[in-house]
Amino acid sequence: MQRRTFLQTGLTAALAAPLWAAIQRDRIDAAAKIFSSAVDSGKLAAAVLHVRQRETEITRPFGLAKTPEAMFLLGSITKPICVTALMTLFDRGQFQLEDRVQKFLPQFAGDSRDVVTIRHLLTHVSGLPDQLPENNSLRKAHATLDQFVERAVRTPLGFAPGTKYQYSSMAILLALQVARVISGVGILELVERTVLQPLKMTHSALGLGQFPLEKMIPCQTEFAAPEAGAGDPTAKDWDWNSPYWRKLGAPWGGAHASAPDVGKFLFEFLSGQGKSIRPATARLMITNQNPSGLTPRGLGLNIGAAAGSPGCSEQSFGHTGSTGTLAWADPATETICVVLTSLPGGAVKPHPRELAAAQVASAG
């Protein structure tokens, strides 16, 4: 009786597999049509869609992106990549999440700064702002990362640490400054050594790395956020497409990568393969670290169904970028979806990245 049941189950799975694959292809095709239509209409200049579901991987480029390896400015998908570099130092026992930031950055003092922990920085509850009030003037002056750090350690906190959630790019900057102090290695080099090389992300860099600016897909800055220049012709020497910004390697938004490489990064967390960070640390990073009542966050990663697209499970994790990027993984369906576009995230609602990713989620 048990043998008969086993054979029937195996037969059902064998018959279901082609049907499941056909549904998956149809959904991927539907996602591709969204990008093709947006390119044809002139709304979208470039995009790459990358989907991995179990053992199947599909990558499709559109518009100015002529190959699957086309590299885009990731925007805030940079954050979890850089935080992973920091967490390799956690794996070595070189800091604890409850360590005070002041332990590593003594100048981070006063105004309740002495109680801010590294966990606070990584989960956006430190009280630090997203961008500095003088962000634009710093970029116009081609400020270095050290100059951004100098201002960030002195900027007033908006609330008592740990009491509210406020998405903060400056918190990630200071977290990576802690990594720099602990490791004695520059942020760009640390990310290369600890994340990009181990994961064989060969079409990725924090900043430009070895890649020429001409190889990067330009952002459609006329639709960008004010801090990205917003199409202002006087901002061309510091906006998202400027050599200054592309080379800077801001740990909150300055990485470049191909869609398959971002997929490799997410697979480190989905698979627990331990190539960059220990599996236990990967699980910690995709587990809620914030207290009840505050927006759930992992360490550098968004988590829960909202981290994915409609139809994703509560196990999902990922991140988006204001430059027009989106990436998530759903362990429930073993699906990874990466959408890199040149159209800034706030340019249009609904954005083609969201529409396409929702098709992928429904294929799970």
DOSE-104287 format. One record per residue: residue number from 1; x, y, z of N, C-alpha, C in turn; chain. Coordinates in steps of 0.02 Angstrom, whole numbers, padded with zeros to 5 digits. Atoms other than C-alpha are relative to their C-alpha. Example, Ala and Ser with C-alpha at 12.3 -4.5 7.8 and 13.67 -1.06 7.14 Angstrom:
% residues 2
 seq n_east n_north   n_up ca_east ca_north  ca_up c_east c_north   c_up mol
   1  00045  -00059  00000   00615   -00225  00390  00045   00060  00000   A
   2 -00042  -00059 -00003   00684   -00053  00357 -00039   00055  00037   A
% end
This chain:
% residues 364
 seq n_east n_north   n_up ca_east ca_north  ca_up c_east c_north   c_up mol
   1  00042  -00061  00000   00000    00000  00000  00043   00063  00000   A
   2 -00045  -00058 -00003   00142    00119  00044  00035   00010 -00067   A
   3 -00034  -00004  00064   00231    00076 -00120 -00046   00031 -00052   A
   4  00049  -00027  00048   00072    00113 -00220 -00008   00075  00010   A
   5  00007  -00071 -00015   00051    00280 -00131  00060   00039 -00025   A
   6 -00062  -00033  00022   00233    00325 -00167  00000   00008 -00076   A
   7  00000  -00003  00073   00214    00283 -00352 -00050   00050 -00026   A
   8  00052  -00048  00021   00054    00384 -00367  00024   00072  00011   A
   9 -00025  -00068 -00015   00137    00534 -00283  00053   00020 -00051   A
  10 -00051  -00014  00049   00287    00521 -00400 -00028   00014 -00068   A
  11  00032  -00010  00064   00174    00509 -00552 -00033   00069 -00003   A
  12  00032  -00065 -00002   00075    00661 -00497  00051   00056 -00007   A
  13 -00052  -00051  00004   00236    00762 -00474  00028   00004 -00071   A
  14 -00028   00001  00068   00301    00708 -00644 -00048   00033 -00049   A
  15  00049  -00031  00045   00139    00760 -00729 -00007   00074  00014   A
  16  00010  -00070 -00019   00131    00924 -00632  00059   00043 -00022   A
  17 -00059  -00039  00015   00310    00978 -00672 -00004   00038 -00066   A
  18  00006  -00038  00062   00280    01021 -00856 -00052   00055  00003   A
  19  00052  -00051 -00007   00121    01114 -00811  00027   00059  00040   A
  20 -00029  -00053 -00041   00213    01212 -00675  00049   00041 -00041   A
  21 -00050  -00034  00041   00354    01252 -00797 -00033   00045 -00052   A
  22  00036  -00039  00051   00230    01312 -00929 -00030   00063  00031   A
  23  00028  -00058 -00035   00144    01427 -00803  00056   00050  00015   A
  24 -00057  -00043 -00015   00314    01494 -00751  00023   00039 -00062   A
  25 -00021  -00033  00062   00364    01531 -00932 -00050   00054 -00021   A
  26  00051  -00049  00019   00199    01619 -00964  00006   00063  00043   A
  27 -00006  -00058 -00044   00224    01732 -00813  00063   00041 -00015   A
  28 -00062  -00034  00019   00404    01772 -00861 -00011   00038 -00065   A
  29  00014  -00033  00064   00344    01812 -01037 -00043   00062  00012   A
  30  00043  -00058 -00016   00210    01927 -00963  00042   00056  00030   A
  31 -00045  -00051 -00029   00344    02016 -00860  00042   00033 -00054   A
  32 -00042  -00026  00055   00453    02034 -01015 -00039   00049 -00044   A
  33  00042  -00044  00041   00309    02112 -01112 -00008   00069  00032   A
  34  00005  -00064 -00035   00294    02247 -00979  00060   00044 -00016   A
  35 -00061  -00039  00014   00474    02300 -01008  00004   00018 -00074   A
  36 -00002  -00014  00072   00464    02285 -01198 -00046   00058 -00017   A
  37  00049  -00054  00013   00310    02396 -01199  00026   00067  00026   A
  38 -00025  -00062 -00029   00391    02524 -01084  00058   00029 -00041   A
  39 -00055  -00022  00043   00546    02531 -01195 -00028   00028 -00065   A
  40  00029  -00021  00064   00442    02545 -01354 -00034   00068  00006   A
  41  00035  -00063 -00010   00342    02689 -01281  00046   00058  00016   A
  42 -00047  -00052 -00017   00499    02785 -01235  00003   00017  00074   A
  43  00000  -00013 -00072   00461    02780 -01049  00063  -00027  00033   A
  44 -00055   00035 -00032   00602    02661 -01007  00058  -00008 -00049   A
  45 -00059   00005  00044   00779    02666 -01078  00032  -00069  00003   A
  46 -00036   00064 -00007   00849    02503 -01009 -00025  -00038  00060   A
  47  00018   00044 -00056   00809    02355 -00897  00030  -00069 -00011   A
  48 -00017   00071  00003   00865    02179 -00856 -00042  -00035  00053   A
  49  00040   00043 -00045   00752    02047 -00779  00038  -00065  00011   A
  50 -00033   00063 -00017   00834    01901 -00688 -00044  -00038  00049   A
  51  00041   00042 -00044   00734    01759 -00612  00034  -00067  00010   A
  52 -00024   00067 -00016   00797    01605 -00524 -00054  -00034  00042   A
  53  00050   00039 -00038   00672    01474 -00468  00024  -00072  00002   A
  54 -00032   00065 -00010   00747    01318 -00395  00062  -00006 -00044   A
  55 -00061   00009  00040   00871    01258 -00527 -00003   00037 -00067   A
  56  00008  -00034  00064   00807    01366 -00670  00016   00074  00007   A
  57 -00016  -00071  00001   00880    01538 -00710 -00016   00029 -00069   A
  58  00016  -00036  00062   00817    01661 -00841  00021   00072  00008   A
  59 -00020  -00071 -00001   00893    01831 -00881 -00016   00030 -00068   A
  60  00019  -00033  00062   00823    01950 -01012  00015   00074  00003   A
  61 -00015  -00072  00004   00893    02122 -01060 -00049   00036 -00046   A
  62  00046  -00040  00040   00790    02263 -01135  00031   00069 -00014   A
  63 -00021  -00068  00016   00825    02429 -01222  00076   00006 -00005   A
  64 -00072  -00014  00003   01000    02500 -01197  00042  -00054  00034   A
  65 -00035   00057 -00030   01045    02347 -01094  00004  -00056 -00052   A
  66 -00007   00046  00057   01112    02238 -01234  00017  -00071  00021   A
  67 -00019   00066 -00024   01174    02092 -01129 -00027  -00012  00070   A
  68  00022   00014 -00069   01120    02003 -00969  00047   00029  00053   A
  69 -00049  -00025 -00048   01280    02069 -00887  00003   00076  00005   A
  70  00002  -00073 -00004   01235    02252 -00911 -00001   00023  00073   A
  71 -00007  -00022 -00069   01282    02347 -00753 -00038   00065  00013   A
  72  00042  -00056 -00020   01165    02470 -00666  00023   00027  00067   A
  73 -00008  -00029 -00066   01182    02590 -00520 -00055  -00028  00044   A
  74  00050   00037 -00040   01095    02489 -00383 -00041   00043  00046   A
  75  00036  -00037 -00051   01041    02630 -00269  00004  -00037  00066   A
  76 -00002   00027 -00068   00993    02562 -00098  00007  -00076  00005   A
  77 -00019   00070 -00003   01018    02380 -00145  00074  -00006  00021   A
  78 -00068  -00004 -00025   01196    02434 -00106  00003  -00015  00075   A
  79 -00002   00005 -00073   01151    02436  00080  00010  -00072  00024   A
  80 -00011   00068 -00026   01129    02248  00111  00066  -00030 -00023   A
  81 -00065   00025  00022   01285    02211  00008  00054   00025  00047   A
  82 -00050  -00028 -00045   01388    02328  00116 -00008  -00026  00071   A
  83  00012   00027 -00067   01307    02268  00277  00026  -00071  00005   A
  84 -00027   00068  00000   01355    02091  00229  00076   00001  00010   A
  85 -00071  -00007 -00011   01536    02148  00219  00015   00014  00074   A
  86 -00007  -00012 -00072   01519    02217  00396 -00010  -00064  00040   A
  87  00017   00060 -00039   01442    02053  00456  00053  -00055 -00006   A
  88 -00055   00047  00001   01594    01955  00399  00047   00012  00059   A
  89 -00040  -00016 -00060   01683    02045  00542 -00036  -00025  00062   A
  90  00040   00031 -00054   01542    01989  00658  00016  -00074  00004   A
  91 -00017   00071  00001   01579    01811  00603  00068  -00014  00032   A
  92 -00067   00008 -00029   01759    01837  00661  00002   00021  00073   A
  93  00002  -00020 -00070   01702    01898  00832  00029   00068  00014   A
  94 -00032  -00065 -00008   01766    02074  00803 -00047   00055  00024   A
  95  00048  -00045 -00031   01607    02159  00862 -00063  -00039  00016   A
  96  00066   00028 -00016   01435    02121  00936 -00053   00051 -00019   A
  97  00053  -00045  00022   01270    02194  00880 -00019   00051  00054   A
  98  00018  -00045 -00055   01243    02272  01052  00058   00047  00018   A
  99 -00055  -00047 -00013   01411    02361  01048 -00023   00071 -00016   A
 100  00015  -00071  00013   01394    02550  01061  00044   00024 -00058   A
 101 -00037  -00028  00057   01445    02641  00903  00059   00041  00024   A
 102 -00052  -00043 -00028   01547    02759  01012  00064  -00039  00016   A
 103 -00059   00042 -00013   01664    02612  01053  00049   00002 -00058   A
 104 -00041   00000  00060   01728    02620  00875  00009   00070 -00030   A
 105 -00002  -00069  00025   01690    02802  00832 -00008   00047  00060   A
 106  00004  -00040 -00061   01732    02902  00990 -00031   00069 -00010   A
 107  00028  -00066  00014   01680    03064  00906 -00076   00000 -00004   A
 108  00073   00007  00002   01501    02999  00898 -00026   00006  00072   A
 109  00014  -00011 -00071   01458    03078  01067 -00051   00056  00008   A
 110  00049  -00050 -00016   01323    03183  01150 -00067  -00012 -00035   A
 111  00065   00004  00032   01138    03202  01106 -00025  -00072 -00006   A
 112  00022   00070 -00003   01101    03020  01156  00039  -00046 -00047   A
 113 -00038   00043  00046   01229    02957  01030  00036  -00057  00036   A
 114 -00038   00050 -00037   01319    02861  01167 -00039  -00065  00011   A
 115  00039   00062 -00009   01175    02735  01176 -00017  -00034 -00066   A
 116  00014   00030  00065   01164    02701  00988  00044  -00061 -00010   A
 117 -00037   00062  00011   01214    02522  00950  00006  -00015 -00075   A
 118 -00006   00020  00070   01269    02440  00789 -00066  -00029 -00025   A
 119  00066   00025  00020   01102    02349  00787 -00047   00057 -00018   A
 120  00041  -00058  00016   01014    02517  00792  00015   00027 -00070   A
 121 -00019  -00026  00066   01112    02574  00639 -00028  -00044 -00056   A
 122  00017   00047  00054   01073    02418  00538 -00075  -00011 -00008   A
 123  00072   00011  00003   00886    02418  00576 -00039   00065 -00004   A
 124  00032  -00065  00012   00850    02604  00548 -00039   00026  00059   A
 125  00033  -00027 -00059   00804    02647  00727  00049   00042  00042   A
 126 -00052  -00036 -00037   00958    02751  00774 -00018   00073  00015   A
 127  00015  -00071 -00006   00879    02923  00757  00035   00042 -00052   A
 128 -00035  -00037  00053   00996    02972  00615 -00046   00011 -00059   A
 129  00043  -00013  00058   00917    03050  00460  00019  -00044 -00059   A
 130 -00016   00036  00062   00908    02970  00289  00059   00034 -00034   A
 131 -00054  -00040  00031   01013    03107  00206  00016   00059  00046   A
 132 -00020  -00059 -00039   01111    03248  00285 -00035   00062 -00026   A
 133  00029  -00063  00023   01033    03422  00279  00042   00034 -00054   A
 134 -00046  -00031  00048   01187    03478  00181  00021  -00049 -00054   A
 135 -00017   00052  00049   01185    03326  00065  00018   00029 -00068   A
 136 -00012  -00028  00066   01171    03426 -00096  00064   00042 -00004   A
 137 -00060  -00043  00001   01306    03552 -00049  00063  -00042  00005   A
 138 -00057   00045 -00004   01424    03410 -00003  00015  -00031 -00068   A
 139 -00010   00030  00065   01397    03327 -00170  00023   00051 -00052   A
 140 -00023  -00053  00046   01416    03490 -00264  00074   00014  00009   A
 141 -00071  -00012 -00016   01584    03508 -00177  00043  -00062 -00011   A
 142 -00034   00064  00010   01630    03328 -00223  00033  -00025  00064   A
 143 -00024   00022 -00066   01647    03281 -00040  00021  -00073 -00002   A
 144 -00021   00070 -00008   01738    03121  00007 -00045  -00035  00049   A
 145  00038   00038 -00049   01661    02982  00109  00019   00021  00071   A
 146 -00022  -00024 -00065   01766    03043  00256 -00036   00063  00020   A
 147  00035  -00062 -00015   01683    03213  00243 -00073  -00012  00015   A
 148  00068   00019 -00017   01511    03133  00241 -00003  -00029  00071   A
 149 -00003   00028 -00067   01560    03034  00397  00007   00054  00052   A
 150 -00012  -00055 -00047   01623    03191  00483 -00065   00037  00015   A
 151  00064  -00035 -00011   01453    03274  00458 -00051  -00046  00033   A
 152  00050   00047 -00026   01352    03117  00499  00009  -00010  00076   A
 153 -00010   00012 -00072   01432    03093  00671 -00021   00061  00041   A
 154  00019  -00061 -00036   01383    03272  00716 -00072   00021 -00013   A
 155  00069  -00021  00015   01208    03281  00641 -00047  -00018  00057   A
 156  00045   00015 -00056   01068    03291  00772 -00042  -00062 -00013   A
 157  00045   00058  00004   00968    03133  00808 -00072   00026  00001   A
 158  00069  -00021  00004   00784    03146  00768 -00044  -00026  00056   A
 159  00039   00030 -00055   00725    03038  00914  00046  -00043  00042   A
 160 -00040   00043 -00044   00787    02930  01057  00013  -00067 -00035   A
 161 -00016   00063  00035   00877    02778  00985 -00043  -00058  00025   A
 162  00039   00059 -00016   00770    02622  00977 -00074   00012  00011   A
 163  00071  -00014 -00015   00603    02712  00998 -00043   00008 -00062   A
 164  00037  -00010  00062   00554    02744  00817  00038  -00031 -00059   A
 165 -00032   00023  00063   00588    02682  00641  00005   00059 -00047   A
 166 -00011  -00052  00051   00664    02805  00517  00054  -00025 -00047   A
 167 -00049   00025  00049   00747    02739  00360  00058   00048 -00005   A
 168 -00058  -00043 -00007   00924    02804  00367  00060  -00024 -00040   A
 169 -00061   00013  00038   01061    02803  00236  00062   00017  00041   A
 170 -00058  -00021 -00040   01176    02893  00358  00017  -00052  00054   A
 171 -00014   00053 -00048   01158    02751  00484  00042  -00055 -00033   A
 172 -00039   00050  00035   01223    02630  00353  00071   00026 -00013   A
 173 -00066  -00030  00009   01367    02750  00316  00042  -00010  00063   A
 174 -00039   00006 -00061   01419    02749  00499  00014  -00073  00017   A
 175 -00012   00071 -00011   01399    02560  00511  00061  -00023 -00040   A
 176 -00057   00019  00041   01522    02541  00368  00064   00036  00021   A
 177 -00059  -00033 -00028   01638    02668  00448  00026  -00042  00058   A
 178 -00021   00047 -00054   01640    02551  00599  00038  -00058 -00030   A
 179 -00035   00055  00034   01688    02410  00479  00069   00021 -00022   A
 180 -00066  -00025  00023   01828    02517  00411  00048   00006  00058   A
 181 -00043  -00008 -00059   01895    02554  00586  00022  -00069  00025   A
 182 -00016   00067 -00025   01887    02371  00639  00049  -00036 -00045   A
 183 -00040   00039  00048   01963    02299  00481  00064   00033 -00021   A
 184 -00058  -00036  00026   02087    02435  00439  00003   00002 -00075   A
 185  00003   00003  00073   02031    02417  00259 -00053   00049 -00025   A
 186  00050  -00045  00029   01940    02544  00149 -00064  -00036 -00016   A
 187  00066   00031  00010   01754    02514  00124 -00005  -00034 -00068   A
 188  00005   00029  00067   01768    02484 -00063  00039  -00066 -00004   A
 189 -00041   00061  00001   01907    02357 -00040 -00030  -00055  00043   A
 190  00030   00050 -00044   01820    02270  00105 -00059  -00035 -00033   A
 191  00057   00030  00035   01662    02242  00003  00024  -00046 -00055   A
 192 -00027   00042  00053   01764    02175 -00142  00027  -00066  00027   A
 193 -00032   00059 -00028   01862    02054 -00033 -00049  -00049  00032   A
 194  00042   00043 -00043   01723    01989  00079 -00066  -00021 -00031   A
 195  00065   00016  00030   01568    01989 -00033  00006  -00015 -00075   A
 196  00001   00007  00072   01598    02014 -00218  00044  -00058 -00024   A
 197 -00045   00054  00022   01747    01897 -00238 -00024  -00069  00023   A
 198  00024   00066 -00021   01681    01752 -00131 -00062  -00024 -00037   A
 199  00063   00019  00034   01513    01756 -00220  00008   00001 -00076   A
 200 -00014  -00002  00073   01597    01772 -00392 -00046   00049 -00036   A
 201  00039  -00054  00030   01502    01933 -00427  00049   00040 -00044   A
 202 -00053  -00026  00043   01618    01972 -00573 -00020   00062 -00039   A
 203  00023  -00061  00033   01510    02111 -00645 -00031   00046  00053   A
 204  00023  -00041 -00056   01495    02210 -00483  00058   00038  00030   A
 205 -00051  -00040 -00035   01589    02346 -00389 -00036   00051  00043   A
 206  00021  -00059 -00039   01563    02471 -00249  00040   00057 -00029   A
 207 -00033  -00048  00043   01602    02626 -00349  00008  -00030 -00068   A
 208 -00011   00027  00067   01670    02589 -00521  00048  -00059 -00002   A
 209 -00048   00055  00000   01809    02470 -00472  00042   00001 -00064   A
 210 -00040   00006  00061   01895    02407 -00629 -00038   00019 -00063   A
 211  00043  -00010  00058   01751    02455 -00742 -00001   00073 -00023   A
 212  00006  -00069  00025   01745    02610 -00855 -00071   00026  00006   A
 213  00066  -00031 -00007   01602    02731 -00830 -00043  -00013 -00061   A
 214  00038   00009  00062   01552    02707 -01012 -00036  -00067 -00004   A
 215  00032   00066  00000   01505    02526 -00975 -00064  -00002  00042   A
 216  00057  -00001 -00045   01373    02577 -00849 -00063   00028 -00035   A
 217  00063  -00026  00027   01190    02602 -00894 -00016   00067  00033   A
 218  00016  -00065 -00030   01147    02787 -00869 -00070  -00001  00032   A
 219  00065  -00011 -00031   01005    02836 -00753 -00038   00054 -00038   A
 220  00043  -00051  00030   00859    02935 -00824 -00011   00055  00053   A
 221  00000  -00047 -00057   00899    03078 -00705 -00054   00053 -00004   A
 222  00053  -00051  00005   00762    03192 -00773 -00061  -00020  00042   A
 223  00056   00024 -00041   00642    03084 -00671  00022  -00016  00071   A
 224 -00030   00023 -00063   00754    03066 -00518 -00021   00042  00060   A
 225  00013  -00036 -00062   00740    03120 -00338  00041   00065  00002   A
 226 -00037  -00064 -00003   00796    03298 -00293  00073  -00009  00018   A
 227 -00070   00010 -00020   00954    03231 -00209  00041  -00033 -00055   A
 228 -00036   00029  00056   00999    03148 -00375  00008   00049 -00057   A
 229 -00006  -00050  00053   00994    03309 -00474 -00066   00016 -00033   A
 230  00067  -00010  00027   00816    03287 -00539  00000   00034 -00068   A
 231 -00001  -00029  00067   00867    03334 -00714  00026   00070 -00004   A
 232 -00027  -00068 -00001   00941    03500 -00661  00067   00000 -00038   A
 233 -00063   00000  00039   01076    03538 -00792  00060   00024  00040   A
 234 -00056  -00024 -00041   01181    03625 -00658  00025  -00055  00047   A
 235 -00019   00055 -00045   01189    03459 -00562  00038  -00055 -00035   A
 236 -00030   00054  00039   01273    03360 -00699  00069  -00022  00024   A
 237 -00065   00021 -00024   01441    03359 -00611 -00004  -00035  00068   A
 238  00007   00037 -00063   01368    03277 -00454 -00061  -00045  00003   A
 239  00060   00041 -00002   01208    03187 -00504  00018  -00075 -00007   A
 240 -00011   00072  00001   01186    02997 -00518  00045  -00023 -00058   A
 241 -00040   00020  00058   01273    02993 -00688  00070   00030 -00001   A
 242 -00065  -00035  00000   01422    03101 -00642  00057  -00047  00018   A
 243 -00059   00040 -00020   01597    03025 -00632  00011   00003  00075   A
 244 -00009  -00007 -00072   01605    03094 -00454 -00042  -00051  00038   A
 245  00045   00043 -00039   01453    02998 -00391  00013  -00074 -00016   A
 246 -00011   00070  00019   01488    02839 -00489  00064  -00028  00031   A
 247 -00063   00023 -00028   01666    02829 -00421  00000  -00002  00077   A
 248 -00003  -00010 -00072   01627    02879 -00241 -00009  -00065  00039   A
 249  00012   00062 -00036   01559    02710 -00187 -00036   00010  00066   A
 250  00039  -00011 -00060   01433    02775 -00061 -00031  -00066  00024   A
 251  00025   00064 -00023   01389    02624  00049 -00076  -00002  00007   A
 252  00073  -00001 -00003   01208    02680  00052 -00031   00000 -00070   A
 253  00032  -00001  00065   01185    02687 -00137  00046   00000 -00061   A
 254 -00048  -00010  00054   01344    02683 -00242  00029  -00062 -00032   A
 255 -00025   00061  00032   01366    02502 -00298 -00029  -00007 -00070   A
 256  00022   00019  00067   01353    02443 -00478  00000  -00076 -00005   A
 257  00001   00073  00008   01305    02266 -00528 -00045  -00020 -00057   A
 258  00046   00030  00048   01224    02155 -00657 -00056  -00034  00038   A
 259  00056   00034 -00032   01057    02074 -00620  00018  -00071  00023   A
 260 -00019   00066 -00024   01129    01896 -00614  00045   00003  00062   A
 261 -00042  -00006 -00059   01259    01956 -00488 -00041   00015  00062   A
 262  00044  -00013 -00057   01124    02027 -00375 -00036  -00065  00019   A
 263  00030   00065 -00013   01041    01857 -00392  00047  -00045  00039   A
 264 -00050   00039 -00038   01203    01774 -00331  00002   00022  00072   A
 265 -00001  -00027 -00068   01202    01889 -00181 -00060  -00026  00040   A
 266  00059   00024 -00036   01023    01843 -00133  00002  -00075  00012   A
 267 -00004   00072 -00007   01060    01659 -00160  00042  -00020  00061   A
 268 -00040   00013 -00060   01189    01668 -00019 -00046  -00006  00061   A
 269  00047   00002 -00056   01042    01699  00099 -00053  -00054 -00009   A
 270  00051   00051  00014   00918    01583  00015  00027  -00070  00011   A
 271 -00029   00068 -00001   01037    01435  00010  00038  -00016  00064   A
 272 -00042   00013 -00058   01141    01458  00168  00065  -00034 -00018   A
 273 -00060   00035  00024   01293    01407  00067  00064   00021  00036   A
 274 -00057  -00020 -00042   01413    01506  00177  00062   00021 -00037   A
 275 -00059  -00022  00038   01527    01574  00042  00028   00067  00024   A
 276 -00021  -00066 -00024   01531    01751  00112 -00008   00006  00076   A
 277  00013  -00001 -00072   01451    01740  00284 -00025  -00068  00023   A
 278  00022   00064 -00027   01409    01596  00398 -00076  -00007 -00009   A
 279  00073   00010  00007   01236    01518  00371 -00040   00029  00058   A
 280  00037  -00027 -00058   01184    01566  00548 -00004   00076 -00003   A
 281  00001  -00073  00007   01231    01747  00513 -00047   00021 -00056   A
 282  00048  -00014  00054   01135    01744  00349 -00071  -00004  00027   A
 283  00068   00006 -00029   00981    01684  00445 -00015   00058  00046   A
 284  00009  -00057 -00045   01006    01821  00574 -00017   00063 -00039   A
 285  00010  -00060  00040   01011    01953  00438 -00069   00004 -00031   A
 286  00067   00000  00030   00842    01900  00368 -00054  -00014  00052   A
 287  00047   00008 -00056   00759    01888  00540 -00013   00068  00031   A
 288  00017  -00065 -00028   00667    02035  00618  00041   00014  00063   A
 289 -00041  -00021 -00056   00779    02130  00739 -00032   00057  00040   A
 290  00031  -00057 -00033   00660    02270  00788 -00053  -00022  00050   A
 291  00052   00018 -00050   00545    02269  00941 -00070   00007 -00029   A
 292  00071  -00004  00020   00358    02247  00925 -00023   00073 -00002   A
 293  00025  -00068  00007   00272    02404  00864  00040   00042 -00049   A
 294 -00041  -00035  00049   00414    02459  00750  00002  -00039 -00065   A
 295 -00004   00033  00065   00433    02421  00566  00050  -00058  00002   A
 296 -00047   00057 -00001   00510    02246  00550  00057   00011 -00049   A
 297 -00059  -00003  00043   00686    02245  00480  00049  -00054  00021   A
 298 -00058   00042 -00014   00825    02120  00464  00060   00045  00008   A
 299 -00061  -00039 -00003   01006    02177  00465  00019   00022 -00070   A
 300 -00014  -00026  00066   01020    02288  00312 -00050  -00022 -00053   A
 301  00048   00028  00047   00874    02197  00230 -00072   00013  00023   A
 302  00071  -00001 -00013   00687    02223  00218 -00024  -00071  00004   A
 303  00024   00068 -00008   00591    02069  00274 -00076  -00002  00002   A
 304  00072   00010 -00001   00415    01997  00267 -00030   00007 -00070   A
 305  00034  -00001  00065   00287    01993  00127  00011   00067 -00036   A
 306 -00009  -00066  00030   00311    02180  00098  00069   00008 -00032   A
 307 -00067  -00003  00030   00493    02147  00053  00000  -00026 -00071   A
 308  00006   00027  00067   00435    02055 -00102 -00053   00035 -00041   A
 309  00055  -00025  00041   00293    02077 -00224 -00065  -00033  00023   A
 310  00062   00031 -00020   00108    02039 -00201 -00001  -00074 -00018   A
 311 -00002   00072  00010   00096    01851 -00179  00059  -00033  00033   A
 312 -00058   00028 -00036   00262    01831 -00089 -00018  -00017  00072   A
 313  00015   00023 -00068   00266    01745  00080  00032   00045  00052   A
 314 -00029  -00038 -00056   00310    01816  00251  00074  -00016  00010   A
 315 -00071   00017 -00006   00479    01731  00235  00044   00042 -00047   A
 316 -00037  -00037  00052   00529    01850  00094  00048   00051  00029   A
 317 -00048  -00052 -00020   00676    01969  00105  00027   00032 -00064   A
 318 -00027  -00034  00059   00753    02098 -00012  00010   00073  00013   A
 319 -00010  -00073 -00005   00778    02281 -00050 -00017   00031 -00068   A
 320  00010  -00038  00062   00737    02415 -00178  00051   00056 -00002   A
 321 -00045  -00058  00007   00837    02562 -00245 -00036   00056 -00037   A
 322  00034  -00057  00031   00780    02737 -00291  00020   00010 -00072   A
 323 -00022  -00006  00070   00877    02722 -00454 -00043  -00041 -00047   A
 324  00045   00040  00042   00743    02601 -00516  00011  -00074  00005   A
 325 -00018   00070 -00008   00798    02434 -00446 -00044  -00034  00052   A
 326  00041   00040 -00045   00711    02294 -00354  00030  -00070  00003   A
 327 -00026   00068 -00006   00771    02127 -00285 -00031  -00033  00062   A
 328  00026   00037 -00057   00689    01996 -00175  00009  -00075 -00010   A
 329 -00002   00073  00001   00696    01813 -00130 -00056  -00025  00045   A
 330  00054   00030 -00040   00553    01705 -00066  00017  -00074  00013   A
 331 -00018   00070 -00016   00609    01545  00023 -00058  -00048 -00010   A
 332  00058   00044  00006   00430    01477  00015 -00005  -00031 -00070   A
 333  00003   00025  00068   00443    01458 -00174  00070  -00008 -00031   A
 334 -00070   00003  00024   00634    01459 -00188  00010   00043 -00062   A
 335 -00003  -00046  00057   00618    01608 -00304  00042   00062  00017   A
 336 -00037  -00063 -00003   00738    01752 -00332 -00021   00043 -00059   A
 337  00019  -00047  00053   00682    01904 -00432  00042   00063  00006   A
 338 -00040  -00061  00003   00798    02045 -00483 -00022   00040 -00060   A
 339  00019  -00045  00054   00740    02193 -00586  00043   00063  00005   A
 340 -00041  -00060  00002   00866    02327 -00633 -00024   00043 -00059   A
 341  00023  -00044  00053   00803    02477 -00731  00037   00067  00004   A
 342 -00029  -00067  00002   00863    02650 -00781 -00049   00054  00021   A
 343  00053  -00047 -00017   00698    02731 -00732 -00007   00006  00076   A
 344  00002  -00007 -00073   00703    02803 -00554 -00066  -00023  00030   A
 345  00057   00031 -00032   00586    02723 -00431 -00060   00045  00009   A
 346  00055  -00046 -00010   00482    02879 -00403 -00026   00033 -00063   A
 347  00017  -00034  00063   00463    02923 -00587 -00073  -00011 -00020   A
 348  00068   00016  00023   00296    02837 -00617 -00029  -00053  00046   A
 349  00035   00050 -00040   00167    02736 -00521 -00059  -00028 -00040   A
 350 -00048   00049 -00024   00150    02593 -00543  00061  -00003 -00046   A
 351 -00063   00003  00037   00331    02572 -00597  00004  -00068 -00036   A
 352 -00006   00064  00035   00370    02439 -00729  00035  -00055  00041   A
 353 -00034   00051 -00041   00486    02353 -00603 -00050  -00036  00045   A
 354  00050   00029 -00045   00339    02326 -00486 -00049  -00045 -00037   A
 355  00047   00040  00039   00222    02264 -00620  00031  -00066 -00022   A
 356 -00034   00060  00024   00350    02142 -00689  00014  -00049  00057   A
 357 -00015   00043 -00057   00403    02076 -00518 -00062  -00034  00027   A
 358  00063   00031 -00023   00221    02046 -00472 -00018  -00060 -00044   A
 359  00011   00057  00044   00208    01931 -00624  00044  -00059  00022   A
 360 -00046   00053 -00022   00360    01834 -00563 -00025  -00032  00064   A
 361  00025   00027 -00064   00286    01817 -00388 -00059  -00046 -00010   A
 362  00059   00042  00012   00126    01746 -00457  00019  -00066 -00033   A
 363 -00022   00062  00031   00228    01614 -00549  00026  -00050  00051   A
 364 -00026   00045 -00051   00290    01542 -00385 -00051  -00050  00022   A
% end
